[in-house]
Each structure stands twice: as structure tokens, then as C-alpha cells.
Amino acid sequence: MYKAVRARLCALVCRARSARRDAGMVTSEYAMGIVAAVAFAVVLYKVVTSGQVSAELQSIVKRALDAQM
């Protein structure tokens, strides 16, 4: 009986270990995530450095610095 319990316990532990190895992202998913993040950063940079947005941001900062309390 001891051998049967031990074999069953070993099977459960081995199954749990194999499940843990499959958890998480694979390298290709990390790469796609990094590419998406860089693409978003480039788009955001282009928007923030455009003339109209840059002028608005400068206007907001100037009004904040000139504010009287």
C-alpha cells in the first residue's frame, strides 16, 4: 500500500511541475509585447512633439507658472 500511495503522490508532483513549466509567456510573446510597447511609445512621442500639442503644453506650463495664489 505504501508503494501505491508513494507512486500516486509522485505522479501528482510530476504533473504539478509540468504545469508550472508551461505557465507564463514564451519568448515570442515577450518579443511581440516589446514591439507593441515600442510602437506605442513612438506614436506617443510623435504626438507629443508635434507642433500643435507642443504649443498647448507650453501654454499650460506658462499659465501654471504665471498663476497668482
VOKOLMI-868786 format. One record per residue (C-alpha): y, x, z. Coordinates in nm, 3 decimals, m for minus. Layout:
BEGIN
<atom py="Y" px="X" pz="Z"/>
...
END
This chain:
BEGIN
<atom py="0.000" px="0.000" pz="0.000"/>
<atom py="0.238" px="0.285" pz="0.080"/>
<atom py="0.196" px="0.427" pz="m0.271"/>
<atom py="0.274" px="0.090" pz="m0.429"/>
<atom py="0.594" px="0.048" pz="m0.223"/>
<atom py="0.698" px="0.403" pz="m0.300"/>
<atom py="0.635" px="0.354" pz="m0.674"/>
<atom py="0.837" px="0.031" pz="m0.674"/>
<atom py="1.123" px="0.195" pz="m0.485"/>
<atom py="1.120" px="0.490" pz="m0.727"/>
<atom py="1.134" px="0.250" pz="m1.022"/>
<atom py="1.436" px="0.071" pz="m0.872"/>
<atom py="1.615" px="0.400" pz="m0.804"/>
<atom py="1.546" px="0.528" pz="m1.155"/>
<atom py="1.676" px="0.202" pz="m1.303"/>
<atom py="1.993" px="0.226" pz="m1.092"/>
<atom py="2.052" px="0.585" pz="m1.202"/>
<atom py="2.014" px="0.500" pz="m1.569"/>
<atom py="2.256" px="0.209" pz="m1.530"/>
<atom py="2.515" px="0.441" pz="m1.377"/>
<atom py="2.490" px="0.682" pz="m1.669"/>
<atom py="2.585" px="0.405" pz="m1.910"/>
<atom py="2.886" px="0.291" pz="m1.709"/>
<atom py="3.232" px="0.383" pz="m1.836"/>
<atom py="3.375" px="0.471" pz="m2.172"/>
<atom py="3.228" px="0.708" pz="m2.425"/>
<atom py="3.424" px="0.987" pz="m2.587"/>
<atom py="3.511" px="0.784" pz="m2.895"/>
<atom py="3.660" px="0.509" pz="m2.676"/>
<atom py="3.871" px="0.767" pz="m2.493"/>
<atom py="3.990" px="0.904" pz="m2.827"/>
<atom py="4.084" px="0.557" pz="m2.955"/>
<atom py="4.270" px="0.487" pz="m2.630"/>
<atom py="4.466" px="0.811" pz="m2.660"/>
<atom py="4.552" px="0.741" pz="m3.026"/>
<atom py="4.674" px="0.391" pz="m2.935"/>
<atom py="4.882" px="0.525" pz="m2.645"/>
<atom py="5.043" px="0.792" pz="m2.864"/>
<atom py="5.118" px="0.539" pz="m3.137"/>
<atom py="5.283" px="0.308" pz="m2.883"/>
<atom py="5.485" px="0.599" pz="m2.742"/>
<atom py="5.607" px="0.694" pz="m3.092"/>
<atom py="5.713" px="0.337" pz="m3.168"/>
<atom py="5.890" px="0.308" pz="m2.832"/>
<atom py="6.067" px="0.642" pz="m2.890"/>
<atom py="6.185" px="0.531" pz="m3.234"/>
<atom py="6.319" px="0.204" pz="m3.094"/>
<atom py="6.498" px="0.366" pz="m2.800"/>
<atom py="6.657" px="0.639" pz="m3.013"/>
<atom py="6.774" px="0.402" pz="m3.286"/>
<atom py="7.150" px="0.369" pz="m3.321"/>
<atom py="7.190" px="0.012" pz="m3.202"/>
<atom py="6.966" px="0.045" pz="m2.896"/>
<atom py="7.114" px="0.381" pz="m2.806"/>
<atom py="7.467" px="0.236" pz="m2.819"/>
<atom py="7.363" px="m0.057" pz="m2.600"/>
<atom py="7.200" px="0.173" pz="m2.344"/>
<atom py="7.511" px="0.392" pz="m2.334"/>
<atom py="7.725" px="0.082" pz="m2.290"/>
<atom py="7.511" px="m0.037" pz="m1.998"/>
<atom py="7.525" px="0.302" pz="m1.828"/>
<atom py="7.902" px="0.328" pz="m1.881"/>
<atom py="7.961" px="m0.019" pz="m1.733"/>
<atom py="7.738" px="0.067" pz="m1.435"/>
<atom py="7.926" px="0.390" pz="m1.367"/>
<atom py="8.266" px="0.222" pz="m1.403"/>
<atom py="8.176" px="m0.068" pz="m1.171"/>
<atom py="8.401" px="m0.117" pz="m0.870"/>
<atom py="8.245" px="m0.218" pz="m0.540"/>
END
